[in-house]
Amino acid sequence: MGSYVSIATDPSSSESKRRLSAMGKNGVELLVRVRVTVRTNLDQLIGGATEETIVARVRQGIVSTVGSMDSHEEALASPNLISREVVKKGIQENTAYEIVSIDVAAIEMLHSHLASIGVGQTVEEFVI
């Protein structure tokens, strides 16, 4: 069985597109940037899912994992939790790739959507 190790990155050239926006249950939006290391099984490469499939599955796994967290603070306190949960989802199944690692390179807190909605509601209440 032949194999080859490579880094799967989002193919878009813009730095802003390499970061993924995800929101926890408390409405705080996070920008997450990860580095995925994969091992290619050359024997399964033909006809299998491509590197873009792995990138898409990792992105979906991150959004799902962060979205299931009660608070953004869980992600900030333990970025490795995101990596472990994404791998547990079996995203490498039916592909020619084995995920060696998913490293969370950065997490940036943007803003709270629920707080924004709350402010808007307060302003509306006074205007009415």
VOFI-111032 format. One record per residue (C-alpha): residue number from 1; residue in three letters; x, y, z. Coordinates in Angstrom, 3 decimals, always signed. Layout:
// VOFI-111032
seq  type  xx  yy  zz
NUM  Ala  X  Y  Z
...
***
This chain:
// VOFI-111032
seq  type  xx  yy  zz
1  Met  +0.000  +0.000  +0.000
2  Gly  +1.476  +3.348  -1.012
3  Ser  +0.927  +6.503  +0.942
4  Tyr  +1.813  +10.170  +0.751
5  Val  +1.488  +12.812  +3.501
6  Ser  +0.318  +16.283  +2.562
7  Ile  -1.335  +19.322  +4.055
8  Ala  -4.940  +19.906  +3.005
9  Thr  -5.771  +23.585  +2.915
10  Asp  -8.736  +25.489  +1.662
11  Pro  -7.915  +26.062  -2.001
12  Ser  -9.158  +29.652  -2.043
13  Ser  -6.395  +32.229  -2.253
14  Ser  -7.903  +34.855  +0.036
15  Glu  -6.812  +34.689  +3.692
16  Ser  -10.310  +35.667  +4.828
17  Lys  -11.759  +32.659  +2.987
18  Arg  -9.357  +30.280  +4.781
19  Arg  -11.028  +31.091  +8.071
20  Leu  -14.302  +29.488  +8.942
21  Ser  -17.118  +31.285  +10.703
22  Ala  -18.934  +29.215  +13.340
23  Met  -21.363  +30.158  +16.097
24  Gly  -21.984  +28.523  +19.468
25  Lys  -25.403  +28.198  +21.086
26  Asn  -24.832  +31.451  +22.985
27  Gly  -24.741  +33.395  +19.694
28  Val  -21.065  +34.390  +19.713
29  Glu  -19.473  +34.094  +16.276
30  Leu  -15.951  +32.687  +16.056
31  Leu  -13.487  +32.655  +13.184
32  Val  -11.599  +29.355  +13.210
33  Arg  -8.513  +28.536  +11.156
34  Val  -7.231  +24.970  +11.016
35  Arg  -4.401  +23.063  +9.408
36  Val  -5.253  +19.532  +8.316
37  Thr  -2.539  +16.958  +7.687
38  Val  -3.646  +13.955  +5.659
39  Arg  -2.024  +10.760  +4.476
40  Thr  -3.037  +9.749  +0.984
41  Asn  -3.634  +6.087  +0.298
42  Leu  -2.438  +5.948  -3.289
43  Asp  -4.153  +2.585  -3.831
44  Gln  -7.573  +4.197  -3.206
45  Leu  -6.898  +7.553  -4.842
46  Ile  -8.569  +6.790  -8.165
47  Gly  -12.333  +7.042  -7.843
48  Gly  -12.236  +8.193  -4.208
49  Ala  -13.246  +11.492  -2.711
50  Thr  -10.801  +14.303  -3.415
51  Glu  -8.855  +16.630  -1.135
52  Glu  -11.615  +19.217  -1.594
53  Thr  -14.046  +16.685  -0.091
54  Ile  -11.882  +16.361  +3.011
55  Val  -11.649  +20.171  +3.324
56  Ala  -15.442  +20.487  +2.992
57  Arg  -16.046  +17.728  +5.549
58  Val  -13.609  +19.297  +8.021
59  Arg  -15.304  +22.680  +7.596
60  Gln  -18.750  +21.133  +8.140
61  Gly  -17.437  +19.249  +11.174
62  Ile  -16.075  +22.440  +12.739
63  Val  -19.341  +24.343  +12.216
64  Ser  -21.284  +21.417  +13.682
65  Thr  -18.943  +21.014  +16.664
66  Val  -18.820  +24.708  +17.570
67  Gly  -22.575  +24.985  +16.990
68  Ser  -23.221  +22.230  +19.516
69  Met  -21.189  +23.992  +22.233
70  Asp  -23.208  +25.826  +24.866
71  Ser  -20.724  +28.698  +24.884
72  His  -17.944  +30.062  +22.706
73  Glu  -15.766  +29.873  +25.813
74  Glu  -15.573  +26.077  +25.420
75  Ala  -13.900  +26.503  +22.032
76  Leu  -11.553  +29.208  +23.271
77  Ala  -10.558  +27.219  +26.366
78  Ser  -9.982  +23.919  +24.553
79  Pro  -9.364  +24.205  +20.805
80  Asn  -8.238  +20.560  +20.739
81  Leu  -11.803  +19.580  +21.635
82  Ile  -12.843  +20.829  +18.182
83  Ser  -10.194  +18.659  +16.505
84  Arg  -11.149  +15.541  +18.472
85  Glu  -14.860  +15.937  +17.794
86  Val  -14.324  +16.504  +14.067
87  Val  -12.206  +13.335  +13.773
88  Lys  -14.830  +11.353  +15.736
89  Lys  -17.419  +12.217  +13.068
90  Gly  -15.697  +9.843  +10.632
91  Ile  -15.146  +12.458  +7.953
92  Gln  -12.420  +10.411  +6.266
93  Glu  -14.715  +7.483  +5.496
94  Asn  -14.994  +6.556  +1.814
95  Thr  -12.037  +8.735  +0.861
96  Ala  -8.484  +8.007  -0.200
97  Tyr  -7.247  +10.031  +2.772
98  Glu  -6.453  +9.311  +6.391
99  Ile  -6.466  +12.348  +8.647
100  Val  -3.155  +12.489  +10.506
101  Ser  -4.022  +15.633  +12.452
102  Ile  -6.358  +18.592  +12.611
103  Asp  -4.626  +21.490  +14.318
104  Val  -6.614  +24.565  +15.279
105  Ala  -4.236  +27.362  +14.292
106  Ala  -6.341  +30.268  +15.540
107  Ile  -9.720  +31.142  +16.994
108  Glu  -10.891  +34.725  +16.896
109  Met  -14.039  +35.959  +18.606
110  Leu  -16.039  +38.288  +16.359
111  His  -19.212  +39.398  +18.112
112  Ser  -22.360  +38.211  +19.809
113  His  -25.354  +37.980  +17.507
114  Leu  -27.711  +37.540  +20.438
115  Ala  -26.382  +40.715  +22.076
116  Ser  -26.919  +42.585  +18.789
117  Ile  -30.493  +41.312  +18.594
118  Gly  -31.061  +42.330  +22.220
119  Val  -29.841  +45.876  +21.564
120  Gly  -32.067  +46.140  +18.482
121  Gln  -35.088  +44.964  +20.441
122  Thr  -34.413  +47.486  +23.196
123  Val  -34.195  +50.355  +20.700
124  Glu  -37.433  +49.228  +19.034
125  Glu  -39.226  +49.104  +22.383
126  Phe  -38.339  +52.727  +23.071
127  Val  -39.251  +53.915  +19.571
128  Ile  -42.703  +52.334  +19.678
***
